[in-house]
């Protein structure tokens, strides 16, 4: 402890006797005790002291003496948040009392328990092994994710901060703090403040509890274990955007190796065992159940350094006033300008798009899960293909064909046990859309593989709808069993009697009748409806009281249990003569005055198209990446055939036309993969609405590419390619269907043209 504390500095001395009398009245010490007081050498803001009696130890935090910056040094807030967190079991020192009587020691203060453990003042963690260093960093980021996952209402901290708009307030607050404390004009700080205010993220409305100064040296670790036992220094805590907190923790990873302004903030580059930024992001996002892509990370990093520069300026200002907490406060005047310049560099770097290190890279977790999926596919799924084919061949004319083969059910159990379950949903899997895109490609190599991982359409889209838009009751009744794989679902949108390529044409009606909705109309191409486990349909209907001011405000989506009276499975449609039982068929479904409770409506009347946009973005992405995987398999089969068959005295691949097909197929696959990964990245970083053009482009490109590659493979196989002896005919059926499913190519081409013209006009206006 001696290396962490010093004798009380002159400007912070107070009456130990008065403190003793006060604590004895509060029954924390005896009048006969002697108090030993030492000051912690670290800490630049609220002076902190170790208070010891012969039998107990406490920590005291107080305001600095003298004139203070407005809004700073609120020890009452520290006490409040620690009290709430301690009661919830979060690792903080137990707060014991809060004293507002300035006659006791001259300022307001609070007292907490003294937690014994390890504190690392150097973030490079010298003296520990690389393995322990990694474990300490992982424990730290897991704790931060836990903090950001706490429920403010249950902590009774809903009014603890102002909530939404945190980043904008932070820029404003630290600009004011810096200006109030500045001893000279620093242009870089002014430029940085302006840039931050102009680039506040759109996601500034997310609200959690934030620490405000989350660094490794504010943590107390267990004496022998890589476990955090206390998080200290809650002075800057409030409610707001958690990514600002996380970026502050990541900041040392971006520190230039030639800059060492503050001893504890030296560069972490080259330090063995320190996890990479990508790994820390993956861990944090997994623990919080959010996508691993963090849009505008450059903003949060620049804000973090700006805040540190403001803190440094404040420390120097307190030095000039004579009430600084640290003995080296004078040195901080030299930190402000270099910090501002570092922040401007971070602001200018792109952390939301492709980097120099590679295009569209997965997170560490995404790479690990992809490898698991590849191994599972190779060892378990692909060897089961023959048995699955035999099942559907045996039951081709029997109702049993609508059931899932037992071998697939067994594989689902194994996949779930392996943690390879619901990988498509970022909030559940912790994977980004980009992470999952690579996985979807792998599952595209086998028609039933998506079902093995509970990642099959249309259930994935329906689960996304319920996750994003469902009520608490709807999630419990339908989403939870779907996520467990206990039931299946279908999506009823297109209709036989109207041109469904224009979705506003839909005529299936929905009208309110007291506490119920009544649905009447016809749907078809309702995929999966034939599976006996299909228990619920999401149905798109024209509302009875439409919003006539908007063509896209007239439709609603509603949940309809398949066993509701009036729901009739009329017939399975055939696709090129086959009923596609492996996917539960594509049924015509009639709804004859079907009555369901009003609570079945999703989000509200007239919100159907809004829901559809949220549903179709990720769903189209998954279809396209599965198409890439299927095309890879088709190209493999093409090459194998071209290398094994001879015509006119030479191997097939030695005929120039076949060689060119192989080359063209490779070009098409690579182009489509990159375009689809770009769309996945856009979904992660800017959301479905902003990524509409990219999604429309991949929908057209992937379907065309898959058709072309499979068609070439069929041509090289000759008659065999048309038969059931190889999977190409079935693959072509799927690929050709994609050019119509989820909107025909022509609709997407019109959307692309419209969005491209809009973007070009914006560019032209910007040049004026």
C-alpha atoms as one frame of an Amber mdcrd trajectory, in Angstrom:
protein
   0.000   0.000   0.000   2.925   2.373   0.632   3.645   2.597  -3.096   0.058
   3.792  -3.735  -0.185   6.373  -0.944   1.813   9.358   0.304   1.566  11.639
   3.324  -1.369  14.060   2.943  -0.347  16.958   0.760  -0.388  20.373   2.389
  -3.277  21.788   0.352  -5.481  18.793   1.199  -4.903  18.532   4.938  -7.940
  18.486   7.221  -8.741  17.963  10.894  -8.288  14.288  11.664  -9.763  14.833
  15.137 -13.030  16.223  13.774 -13.229  13.326  11.328 -12.655  10.867  14.200
 -15.456  12.419  16.258 -17.826  12.356  13.273 -17.104   8.714  12.440 -17.503
   7.702  16.081 -20.967   9.327  16.134 -21.758   7.222  13.039 -20.511   4.122
  14.936 -17.837   3.358  12.363 -14.946   3.871  14.779 -14.489   4.233  18.519
 -13.554   7.492  20.248 -10.568   5.621  21.631  -9.316   4.688  18.148  -6.501
   6.477  16.453  -6.896   7.439  12.802  -4.035   7.216  10.341  -4.624   9.189
   7.155  -2.617   8.856   3.953  -3.396  10.270   0.517  -3.535   8.182  -2.646
  -0.844   9.359  -5.041  -2.949   8.576  -8.121  -6.121  10.409  -9.035  -6.172
  13.865 -10.532  -9.624  15.089  -9.508 -11.310  14.317  -6.205  -8.628  13.801
  -3.521  -8.782  10.263  -2.131  -7.477   9.087   1.240  -6.827   5.815   3.006
  -8.277   6.008   6.544  -7.010   3.347   8.938  -7.775   2.390  12.505  -6.105
  -0.474  14.374  -8.909  -2.767  13.234 -10.442  -1.306  10.036  -9.580   0.481
   6.813 -11.746   2.884   4.821 -11.384   5.084   1.756 -12.520   8.705   1.822
 -13.281  10.774  -1.299 -13.822  14.516  -1.004 -14.087  17.621  -3.102 -10.898
  19.620  -3.630 -10.767  22.833  -1.615 -11.164  26.280  -3.133 -12.773  27.488
  -6.360 -13.971  24.659  -8.624 -15.165  24.371 -12.221 -18.984  24.379 -12.459
 -20.605  20.944 -12.398 -17.403  19.122 -11.435 -16.470  17.069  -8.342 -20.005
  15.887  -7.506 -19.161  13.396  -4.759 -22.853  13.009  -3.953 -23.394  11.441
  -7.382 -20.503   9.043  -6.829 -22.049   7.949  -3.556 -25.495   7.490  -5.113
 -24.379   5.361  -8.049 -22.062   3.191  -5.939 -24.854   2.582  -3.445 -27.208
   1.474  -6.228 -24.591  -0.759  -7.865 -23.461  -2.350  -4.607 -27.082  -3.238
  -3.811 -27.357  -4.892  -7.250 -24.239  -7.008  -6.682 -22.042  -5.126  -9.139
 -18.388  -5.008  -7.965 -17.892  -1.603  -6.334 -16.617  -0.733  -2.849 -19.476
  -0.637  -0.362 -20.406   3.025   0.266 -20.847   3.642   4.005 -21.868   7.285
   4.462 -22.153  10.635   2.707 -21.429  13.833   4.617 -22.534  17.276   3.401
 -21.425  19.045   6.588 -18.383  21.049   5.499 -17.466  21.736   9.145 -16.162
  18.177   9.500 -13.196  18.262   7.099 -13.831  21.459   5.146 -15.584  19.928
   2.126 -18.360  17.465   1.307 -17.115  13.839   1.305 -18.176  10.206   1.374
 -16.692   7.082   2.935 -16.516   3.581   1.488 -14.989   0.251   2.352 -11.338
  -0.362   1.533 -11.060  -3.174  -1.017  -7.764  -5.056  -0.975  -6.498  -6.315
  -4.315  -4.254  -5.506  -7.244  -4.252  -2.128  -8.991  -2.186  -1.729 -12.149
  -1.137   1.861 -12.770   0.650   0.944 -16.012  -1.811  -0.282 -18.630   0.909
  -2.461 -20.172   0.755  -4.640 -17.032   4.469  -5.258 -16.489   5.332  -8.187
 -14.267   2.527 -10.543 -15.340   2.616 -13.318 -17.922   1.170 -12.819 -21.398
  -1.641 -15.275 -20.596  -2.606 -13.443 -17.407  -2.336 -10.096 -19.189  -4.866
 -11.303 -21.746  -7.156 -12.630 -19.012  -7.039  -9.322 -17.114  -8.027  -7.385
 -20.232 -10.819  -9.821 -21.028 -12.149  -9.554 -17.455 -12.102  -5.767 -17.773
 -14.066  -5.590 -21.005 -16.549  -8.206 -19.755 -17.167  -6.027 -16.698 -17.774
  -2.981 -18.885 -20.263  -4.936 -20.992 -21.990  -6.038 -17.781 -22.208  -2.410
 -16.640 -23.770  -1.366 -19.943 -26.291  -4.221 -19.724 -27.686  -3.184 -16.326
 -31.303  -2.039 -16.168 -31.541   1.574 -15.027 -35.078   1.157 -13.701 -34.177
  -1.764 -11.427 -31.216   0.260 -10.127 -33.531   3.227  -9.480 -31.160   5.353
 -11.575 -33.553   6.430 -14.348 -33.069  10.099 -13.484 -29.342   9.784 -12.820
 -28.413  11.500 -16.086 -30.080  13.265 -18.977 -29.974  10.127 -21.146 -30.379
  10.628 -24.943 -27.997  13.049 -26.635 -25.050  12.063 -24.434 -22.312  12.523
 -27.045 -23.535  15.951 -28.047 -23.652  16.958 -24.381 -20.173  15.537 -23.830
 -18.735  17.628 -26.653 -20.472  20.707 -25.267 -19.487  19.977 -21.648 -15.825
  19.334 -22.346 -15.640  22.318 -24.670 -16.963  24.492 -21.843 -14.660  22.835
 -19.284 -11.667  23.324 -21.530 -12.567  26.951 -22.309 -13.102  27.746 -18.625
  -9.731  26.228 -17.698  -7.640  27.227 -20.756  -4.459  29.172 -20.018  -3.788
  29.831 -23.731  -5.496  29.426 -27.100  -4.901  26.026 -28.755  -6.251  25.961
 -32.362  -6.237  22.146 -32.507  -8.674  21.993 -29.568 -10.996  24.448 -31.316
 -10.857  22.490 -34.566 -11.456  19.213 -32.737 -14.454  20.621 -30.856 -15.998
  21.827 -34.133 -15.434  18.463 -35.856 -16.994  16.525 -32.993 -20.070  18.732
 -32.854 -20.614  18.312 -36.605 -20.184  14.523 -36.539 -22.292  13.399 -33.564
 -23.526   9.846 -34.381 -27.154   9.219 -35.225 -27.108   6.511 -32.517 -26.700
   9.134 -29.794 -30.061   8.186 -28.288 -28.946   4.829 -26.875 -28.924   5.048
 -23.087 -27.191   2.886 -20.483 -25.291   3.602 -17.311 -21.818   4.816 -18.307
 -18.761   5.083 -16.089 -17.145   7.990 -17.913 -13.546   7.103 -16.987 -13.325
   3.349 -17.532  -9.611   2.495 -17.548  -7.660  -0.492 -16.353  -6.088   1.573
 -13.566  -9.546   2.292 -12.131 -10.060  -1.411 -11.464  -9.111  -3.506  -8.458
  -8.355  -7.105  -9.376  -8.445 -10.135  -7.123  -5.016 -10.704  -5.488  -4.415
 -13.960  -7.382  -7.204 -14.321  -9.967  -7.933 -12.458 -13.203 -11.178 -11.165
 -11.768 -12.350  -7.604 -11.092 -13.481  -7.122  -7.494 -14.095  -3.354  -7.615
 -14.558  -0.567 -10.157 -13.467   2.820  -8.779 -13.833   6.544  -9.511 -17.449
   7.216 -10.498 -17.085  10.997 -10.695 -17.858  11.182 -14.430 -20.598   8.534
 -14.412 -23.997   9.314 -15.929 -26.476   7.792 -18.398 -25.847   7.866 -22.120
 -24.184   6.237 -25.140 -22.184   3.176 -23.965 -19.878   3.123 -27.003 -18.295
   6.362 -25.780 -17.367   4.503 -22.589 -16.021   1.526 -24.538 -13.969   3.714
 -26.904 -12.356   5.379 -23.887 -11.195   1.914 -22.777  -9.922   1.123 -26.307
  -8.078   4.448 -26.607  -4.618   3.166 -25.530  -4.663   0.724 -28.459  -4.592
   3.682 -30.846  -1.833   5.513 -28.992   1.148   6.202 -31.298   4.248   4.310
 -30.211   6.328   7.510 -30.253   3.983   9.402 -27.905   4.073   8.796 -24.169
   2.376  11.822 -22.691   1.064  10.102 -19.599   3.014   7.254 -18.027   0.019
   4.930 -17.730  -1.064   5.623 -21.318   1.935   4.336 -23.219   1.325   2.481
 -26.476   0.088  -1.102 -26.149   1.488  -2.073 -29.553   3.767  -5.067 -29.369
   2.839  -5.936 -25.757   2.373  -9.715 -25.676  -0.964 -10.926 -24.369  -2.848
  -7.654 -24.807  -5.907  -8.575 -26.917  -6.376  -6.783 -30.224  -9.078  -4.158
 -30.689 -11.060  -6.620 -32.831 -10.919  -9.252 -30.093 -11.990  -6.769 -27.414
 -14.843  -5.566 -29.623 -15.928  -9.159 -30.236 -15.921  -9.956 -26.502 -17.750
  -6.770 -25.582 -20.431  -7.212 -28.241 -20.915 -10.890 -27.415 -21.442 -10.058
 -23.740 -23.939  -7.331 -24.614 -25.635  -9.336 -27.356 -25.117  -6.682 -30.037
 -23.592  -6.765 -33.556 -19.797  -6.676 -33.607 -19.603  -3.804 -36.090 -19.263
  -0.482 -34.258 -20.160   2.362 -36.630 -18.374   5.711 -36.159 -15.826   4.276
 -33.754 -13.518   7.063 -34.948 -15.912   9.630 -33.454 -16.003   7.909 -30.069
 -12.214   7.581 -30.025 -11.720  11.240 -30.918 -14.249  12.220 -28.240 -12.343
  10.130 -25.690  -9.053  11.889 -26.415 -10.810  15.266 -26.443 -12.175  14.490
 -22.995  -8.707  13.496 -21.809  -7.320  16.762 -23.159 -10.039  18.642 -21.283
  -9.202  16.743 -18.101  -5.504  17.562 -18.560  -6.347  21.245 -18.965  -8.473
  21.119 -15.815  -5.668  19.488 -13.828  -3.279  22.237 -14.864  -5.883  24.878
 -13.998  -6.180  23.414 -10.488  -2.389  23.523 -10.253  -2.516  27.251 -10.999
  -5.199  27.646  -8.303  -3.101  25.651  -5.853  -5.658  22.870  -5.208  -4.521
  20.089  -7.596  -4.732  16.554  -6.248  -1.552  15.240  -7.884   2.039  16.375
  -7.324   2.800  16.384 -11.079  -0.183  18.539 -12.067   2.068  21.222 -13.610
   3.219  18.770 -16.298  -0.272  18.487 -17.762  -0.075  21.849 -19.491   2.183
  20.161 -22.057  -0.366  17.397 -22.777  -3.318  19.308 -24.152  -2.127  20.247
 -27.656  -0.528  16.850 -28.474  -3.722  15.135 -27.297  -5.854  17.344 -29.546
  -3.660  16.536 -32.545  -3.894  12.794 -31.834  -7.695  13.108 -31.642  -7.818
  14.906 -35.005  -5.837  12.068 -36.578  -8.280   9.541 -35.121 -11.194  11.639
 -36.381  -9.844  11.585 -39.928  -9.161   7.858 -40.071 -11.947   5.599 -41.327
 -13.020   2.996 -38.821 -16.358   2.274 -40.495 -15.226   0.938 -43.861 -12.585
  -1.301 -45.396  -9.106  -0.848 -43.946  -5.653  -1.282 -45.420  -5.424  -4.637
 -43.659  -8.134  -6.307 -45.729 -11.657  -6.003 -47.091 -14.646  -6.964 -44.952
 -12.836  -8.906 -42.254 -14.730 -10.987 -39.732 -14.342 -10.406 -36.026 -12.329
 -12.911 -34.006 -15.567 -14.522 -32.837 -16.936 -14.634 -36.382 -13.813 -16.423
 -37.603 -14.019 -18.948 -34.761 -17.706 -19.704 -35.366 -17.144 -19.996 -39.118
 -14.468 -22.612 -38.528 -16.817 -24.493 -36.199 -19.535 -24.422 -38.857 -17.121
 -25.642 -41.540 -16.025 -28.535 -39.309 -19.624 -29.409 -38.423 -20.640 -29.313
 -42.083 -17.729 -31.529 -43.140 -18.039 -34.030 -40.311 -21.819 -34.268 -39.830
 -24.021 -32.426 -42.347 -22.528 -33.365 -45.721 -22.246 -37.091 -44.850 -25.998
 -37.067 -44.075 -26.996 -35.843 -47.547 -27.515 -39.287 -49.032 -29.817 -40.387
 -46.198 -31.853 -37.190 -46.500 -32.190 -37.665 -50.279 -33.347 -41.260 -49.737
 -35.961 -40.073 -47.224 -37.560 -37.614 -49.659 -37.338 -40.101 -52.528 -39.019
 -42.800 -50.425 -41.838 -40.516 -49.255 -42.238 -38.500 -52.479 -45.933 -39.407
 -52.782 -46.662 -39.613 -49.064 -47.741 -36.940 -46.529 -44.611 -37.987 -44.637
 -42.568 -35.861 -47.061 -43.686 -32.720 -45.207 -42.051 -33.959 -42.000 -38.404
 -33.265 -41.208 -36.272 -36.426 -41.462 -35.095 -37.753 -38.106 -31.450 -37.459
 -39.124 -31.923 -33.702 -39.599 -33.636 -33.450 -36.198 -30.676 -35.271 -34.652
 -28.238 -32.892 -36.347 -30.189 -29.927 -34.971 -29.734 -31.242 -31.449 -25.994
 -31.619 -32.013 -25.683 -28.144 -33.561 -27.471 -26.589 -30.618 -25.266 -28.458
 -28.153 -22.231 -27.131 -30.046 -23.513 -23.540 -29.724 -24.128 -23.311 -33.484
 -27.699 -22.125 -33.156 -29.572 -18.963 -34.225 -26.354 -17.623 -35.733 -28.308
 -15.296 -38.062 -29.634 -13.042 -35.266 -26.969 -10.614 -33.982 -28.751  -9.965
 -30.678 -28.629 -13.693 -29.872 -25.402 -14.860 -31.521 -23.247 -11.780 -30.963
 -22.245 -12.003 -34.638 -22.450  -9.094 -37.058 -24.209  -9.412 -40.415 -20.749
  -9.507 -41.972 -19.744 -12.354 -39.652 -22.864 -14.292 -40.529 -22.548 -13.647
 -44.273 -19.509 -15.937 -44.419 -21.397 -18.570 -42.418 -24.452 -18.328 -44.706
 -22.173 -18.971 -47.681 -20.926 -22.159 -46.052 -24.462 -23.429 -45.333 -25.457
 -22.668 -48.944 -23.500 -25.755 -50.019 -26.286 -28.025 -48.734 -30.035 -27.455
 -49.148 -31.015 -28.543 -45.629 -27.974 -27.152 -43.793 -29.604 -23.838 -42.750
 -32.297 -25.776 -40.897 -29.670 -27.708 -38.961 -28.476 -24.419 -37.417 -32.030
 -22.983 -37.020 -31.122 -20.451 -39.703 -33.669 -21.400 -42.370 -35.997 -19.122
 -44.286 -38.685 -17.989 -43.724 -38.257 -18.551 -39.979 -35.183 -16.310 -39.815
 -37.074 -13.362 -41.265 -40.054 -14.008 -39.007 -37.826 -14.216 -35.954 -36.182
 -10.943 -36.960 -39.615  -9.315 -37.227 -40.642 -10.537 -33.787 -37.302  -9.575
 -32.276 -37.404  -6.048 -33.712 -41.124  -5.270 -33.628 -42.931  -7.863 -31.510
 -44.626  -7.096 -28.205 -43.487  -8.793 -25.011 -46.464 -11.159 -25.237 -45.769
 -11.965 -28.919 -42.124 -12.682 -28.214 -42.957 -15.033 -25.380 -45.635 -16.901
 -27.320 -43.908 -17.173 -30.715 -40.330 -15.881 -30.797 -39.023 -17.918 -27.882
 -40.250 -21.316 -29.227 -38.977 -20.378 -32.703 -35.545 -19.595 -31.268 -35.600
 -22.923 -29.440 -36.516 -24.685 -32.691 -39.699 -26.121 -31.183 -41.988 -24.734
 -33.891 -41.774 -23.451 -37.476 -43.511 -20.535 -39.196 -44.471 -19.184 -42.597
 -44.789 -15.753 -44.186 -47.926 -14.959 -46.187 -47.413 -11.987 -48.470 -47.885
 -12.556 -52.228 -51.334 -13.260 -53.679 -52.602 -15.210 -56.718 -55.134 -12.617
 -57.899 -52.949  -9.486 -58.073 -49.523  -8.517 -59.443 -47.591  -8.963 -56.203
 -44.402  -7.450 -57.610 -46.120  -4.221 -56.521 -46.794  -5.127 -52.904 -49.274
  -2.262 -52.493 -51.669  -4.289 -54.697 -52.326  -6.837 -51.940 -55.994  -7.300
 -51.228 -56.173  -9.701 -48.301 -58.156  -7.582 -45.830 -57.941  -6.983 -42.129
 -60.560  -5.134 -40.102 -61.105  -4.499 -36.405 -64.105  -6.089 -34.693 -64.089
  -5.033 -31.036 -61.200  -6.949 -29.424 -60.410  -8.973 -32.553 -59.150  -8.600
 -36.087 -60.846 -10.437 -38.945 -58.682 -11.513 -41.918 -60.058 -12.497 -45.296
 -58.199 -13.247 -48.515 -55.875 -15.551 -50.454 -52.114 -15.967 -50.251 -49.710
 -18.215 -52.088 -46.014 -19.125 -52.183 -46.166 -19.379 -48.398 -42.936 -21.310
 -47.952 -42.761 -23.827 -45.123 -46.516 -23.939 -44.539 -46.640 -27.669 -45.213
 -44.366 -28.630 -42.315 -46.494 -30.057 -39.456 -44.456 -27.936 -37.026 -45.526
 -24.727 -38.802 -47.651 -23.216 -36.042 -47.916 -19.544 -36.956 -48.057 -17.308
 -40.021 -47.158 -13.662 -40.359 -49.771 -12.307 -42.772 -49.583  -9.047 -44.737
 -53.042  -7.483 -45.020 -54.684  -4.324 -46.282 -56.042  -2.524 -43.230 -59.740
  -1.845 -42.962 -59.161   1.830 -42.235 -56.202   2.617 -44.499 -54.059   5.716
 -44.341 -55.149   7.048 -47.732 -52.425   9.695 -47.679 -49.768   7.025 -48.233
 -49.711   3.957 -50.489 -47.303   2.423 -48.016 -49.407   3.159 -44.947 -52.362
   0.949 -45.874 -51.030  -2.473 -44.896 -50.410  -4.283 -41.631 -48.743  -7.474
 -40.473 -50.513  -9.787 -38.068 -49.757 -13.104 -36.373 -52.187 -15.923 -37.208
 -51.919 -19.357 -35.548 -52.195 -22.006 -38.265 -54.861 -23.933 -36.331 -57.208
 -20.919 -36.249 -60.636 -21.705 -37.788 -60.778 -20.430 -41.364 -57.080 -21.005
 -42.177 -56.982 -23.476 -45.052 -53.968 -25.035 -46.769 -55.372 -25.304 -50.292
 -52.473 -26.858 -52.211 -48.698 -27.051 -52.474 -47.427 -25.213 -55.539 -44.813
 -26.914 -57.680 -41.486 -25.398 -58.728 -40.483 -26.770 -62.137 -42.757 -29.714
 -61.397 -41.458 -30.426 -57.863 -43.293 -29.565 -54.641 -40.060 -28.687 -52.771
 -41.036 -30.681 -49.690 -37.510 -30.348 -48.292 -38.364 -26.701 -47.583 -41.871
 -27.402 -46.292 -43.406 -26.633 -49.678 -44.812 -23.385 -51.018 -48.525 -23.398
 -50.266 -51.574 -21.533 -51.366 -53.305 -20.536 -48.118 -56.800 -19.114 -47.806
 -57.959 -17.037 -44.852 -61.737 -17.213 -44.666 -62.893 -14.640 -42.115 -60.168
 -15.726 -39.725 -60.586 -14.120 -36.310 -57.578 -13.447 -34.038 -57.146 -11.268
 -30.910 -56.253  -7.606 -31.484 -53.021  -8.253 -29.583 -51.864 -10.257 -32.620
 -51.162  -7.123 -34.674 -47.441  -6.414 -35.039 -46.375  -2.870 -34.151 -49.770
  -1.408 -35.131 -52.088  -0.885 -38.095 -50.536   0.604 -41.212 -46.982  -0.387
 -40.230 -46.656  -3.357 -42.604 -44.229  -1.831 -45.094 -42.100  -0.416 -42.315
 -41.800  -3.929 -40.860 -41.145  -5.443 -44.294 -38.127  -3.197 -44.851 -36.634
  -4.296 -41.547 -37.328  -7.949 -42.377 -36.231  -8.148 -45.976 -32.793  -6.524
 -45.666 -31.037  -9.247 -43.644 -33.162 -11.977 -45.262 -32.071 -11.010 -48.783
 -28.475 -10.847 -47.625 -28.665 -14.396 -46.255 -30.263 -15.698 -49.476 -27.520
 -14.087 -51.552 -24.650 -15.496 -49.529 -26.225 -18.946 -49.587 -26.409 -18.514
 -53.368 -22.666 -17.789 -53.395 -22.043 -21.004 -51.450 -24.236 -22.962 -53.826
 -22.420 -21.478 -56.833 -19.079 -22.517 -55.321 -20.365 -26.090 -55.115 -21.647
 -25.930 -58.701 -18.250 -24.709 -59.910 -16.530 -27.544 -58.040 -18.808 -30.065
 -59.756 -18.193 -28.360 -63.119 -14.408 -28.567 -62.716 -14.509 -32.187 -61.557
 -16.590 -33.138 -64.566 -14.427 -31.118 -66.950 -11.313 -32.861 -65.633 -12.761
 -36.387 -65.770 -14.503 -36.490 -69.177 -13.014 -36.490 -72.669 -14.553 -35.404
 -75.972 -12.951 -35.185 -79.383  -9.600 -36.383 -78.128  -9.116 -34.075 -75.113
 -10.396 -33.329 -71.652 -13.426 -31.067 -71.456 -11.489 -28.300 -69.724  -9.032
 -28.299 -72.652 -11.808 -27.037 -74.901 -11.467 -23.285 -74.838 -15.179 -22.666
 -74.422 -15.279 -24.746 -71.205 -12.100 -23.116 -69.905 -13.718 -19.721 -70.478
 -16.854 -20.847 -68.628 -14.716 -21.805 -65.651 -12.984 -18.431 -65.697 -16.231
 -16.499 -66.125 -17.847 -18.405 -63.254 -14.940 -17.601 -60.958 -15.180 -13.914
 -61.883 -18.925 -13.845 -61.245 -18.662 -15.584 -57.869 -15.880 -13.327 -56.597
 -17.654 -10.171 -57.757 -20.923 -11.231 -56.150 -19.262 -12.253 -52.900 -17.551
  -8.875 -52.543 -20.742  -7.003 -53.413 -22.704  -9.041 -50.873 -20.102  -8.573
 -48.145 -20.212  -4.835 -48.839 -23.981  -4.941 -48.308 -23.496  -6.882 -45.058
 -21.004  -4.271 -43.890 -23.482  -1.519 -44.784 -26.241  -3.265 -42.828 -23.961
  -3.399 -39.792 -22.782   0.185 -40.005 -25.633   2.261 -41.414 -28.709   0.019
 -41.105 -31.292  -1.461 -43.473 -32.735   1.792 -44.755 -29.407   3.381 -45.699
 -28.208   0.101 -47.249 -31.199  -0.260 -49.593 -29.196   0.244 -52.781 -26.522
  -2.285 -51.811 -29.178  -4.847 -50.858 -31.087  -4.321 -54.113 -27.849  -4.732
 -56.105 -26.920  -8.027 -54.456 -30.441  -9.369 -54.893 -30.124  -8.948 -58.660
 -26.451  -9.883 -58.946 -26.554 -13.023 -56.775 -29.582 -14.556 -58.494 -28.151
 -13.906 -61.971 -24.749 -15.209 -60.967 -26.119 -18.402 -59.415 -28.272 -19.108
 -62.475 -25.312 -18.620 -64.802 -22.861 -20.756 -62.818 -25.304 -23.622 -62.286
 -26.350 -23.445 -65.951 -22.711 -23.789 -67.043 -22.288 -26.747 -64.705 -25.412
 -28.386 -66.140 -24.120 -27.842 -69.678 -20.786 -29.482 -68.866 -22.612 -32.441
 -67.266 -24.823 -32.915 -70.338 -27.854 -35.129 -69.734 -26.657 -35.995 -66.233
 -26.987 -32.347 -65.260 -30.746 -32.510 -65.908 -31.229 -35.671 -63.882 -31.496
 -36.317 -60.170 -28.151 -38.129 -60.165 -26.400 -34.840 -59.439 -27.886 -31.920
 -57.463 -27.602 -29.371 -60.273 -31.242 -29.451 -61.424 -32.415 -28.871 -57.870
 -29.825 -26.101 -57.474 -30.980 -24.435 -60.686 -34.558 -24.487 -59.435 -33.468
 -22.622 -56.319 -31.288 -20.164 -58.265 -34.000 -19.374 -60.816 -36.549 -18.880
 -58.048 -34.321 -16.216 -56.494 -34.868 -13.959 -59.496 -38.536 -13.688 -58.484
 -38.594 -14.345 -54.722 -38.467 -11.267 -52.452 -39.272  -9.067 -55.452 -38.385
  -9.701 -59.114 -35.134  -8.386 -60.560 -36.955  -5.661 -62.469 -38.343  -4.078
 -59.286 -34.889  -4.035 -57.708 -33.355  -2.572 -60.878 -35.879   0.274 -60.759
 -34.980   0.893 -57.099 -31.274   0.883 -57.890 -31.771   3.391 -60.695 -33.863
   5.673 -58.476 -31.326   5.577 -55.634 -28.392   6.054 -57.996 -29.995   9.128
 -59.562 -30.682  10.517 -56.094 -27.058   9.992 -55.054 -25.728  11.536 -58.262
 -27.923  14.609 -57.830 -26.697  15.002 -54.263 -23.100  14.886 -55.506 -23.839
  17.494 -58.154 -25.501  19.818 -55.635 -22.580  19.414 -53.224 -20.177  20.667
 -55.928 -22.160  23.860 -56.452
